[in-house]
Amino acid sequence: MSDGDDIDTGHFERLLRARKAELQALSDAGQERRRPVELDQQKVGRLSRMDALQEQAMAQATEQRRRQELTRIDAALARLAEGEYGYCAVCGDDIPRARLQLDPTTPRCVDCAGRG
């Protein structure tokens, strides 16, 4: 990174690790909602079962998005460890600090992100 745009990698590492811990806690807390829905007509009425199936599907979709974000966080932490954090993975230019502050997992500068 250029001298005028040096970033505090420790700050971003703390942000990334805190978000990772938060996502893992949310994943653990939502585990019950992602479990298979019982299809016992005596215990759950048809509408209640449909509501439970819908809630399960939403919980599974949320978990999938959480896993994708965790993957991006792990990739950003690997870039930090390799000394590549803050540089665009496509063109090698600096990623502005403001962009990293908005999304510390971003691997691309604005120009490269807009291209593809």
N, C-alpha and C positions, 0 to 999 in steps of 0.2 A: 504494500500500500504506500502511496505517496506520503511524504512527511506531513503535509497539510491535512491528510485524511486518515491519519493513524487511528486504529480502533483499539479499544481495550478488550482484548480477546478473553480476559478473565471475566469481564462483565457478561459477554455473550455466552461463555461456557456456563456461568451460573444461571443465566436465563434458560438455556437449553436444558440443563439438568433439572431445574425446578419444574419446567413444563413437562419433562419426561416423567418425573415423579408424580405430578398431578394426573397425567393421563393414565399411568399405571394404577393409581388409586381409584380413579373413576372406572377403569376397566374391571378392577376387582369388585367394586361396589355394584356394578351393573350385571355381574355374572348371573345372578338369579333370574333376571328378566330375559336373558337370552336362552334359557333352558327350554327344552321341548314342552309344548303345551299338552296337558292331559286331555284325552278325547273321551273321557268318561261322561256320558250323557246324564248320569245320576248326580254327579258332583257339580257339573258346570252346564248351564243352559246353552242353547245354540248361539244366542247373541253374545253372551259372556265369553264363550269359546272363541267367537270371531274377534271380539275385542282383544282377547289374550293373544291370539295369533297375530293381530295387527301390531300390538305392543311388542311382541317378540321380534317381528320383522323390523320394526323401527330400531329396537335395541341392537339387533345384529348389524344393521346398516351403520348405526352410530359407532359400533365397535370396529367395523371395517375402516371407517374414516379415521378413528383413533389409531389403528395399526399403521395406516398410511402415514399419519403424522409422526408416529414413533420411528418409522423407517427414515423419514426425512431428518428427524432429530439425530438419529444415529449416524447418518451420512454427514451432517454438519459437524458433529463431534469428531468424526474421523478426519474431516478436513482441518479442524482445529489441531488435532494431534499431529497431522502431517505438515502444518504450517501453511496450508493452502486456503484457510478460511479468509473470506473477505475479497477473494479474487474470483472473477467469473470463470466458471468451468468451461465455457465455450471459447471466449476471446482472450481471457487472461487479464482483462482490465479490472480496476478496482470496482467493487460494489459499494455504492455510497452508504455511509453509516446510517443515514435515515432509512434507507431500504432495509438494511439489516435489522434496524430497530423495529420496523413494522413486521418483518418476517425473518427471524434469525436463521431459519433453515434454507433460505433461498440460495441456490447455487449459481444464479445467473444475474448479470447486470440487466438494467431495464431494456436496453437495446436488444440484447440476445433473447431475453424472455419474450419480447414482442414479436420476434421473428419465428418463434416456433415452440 
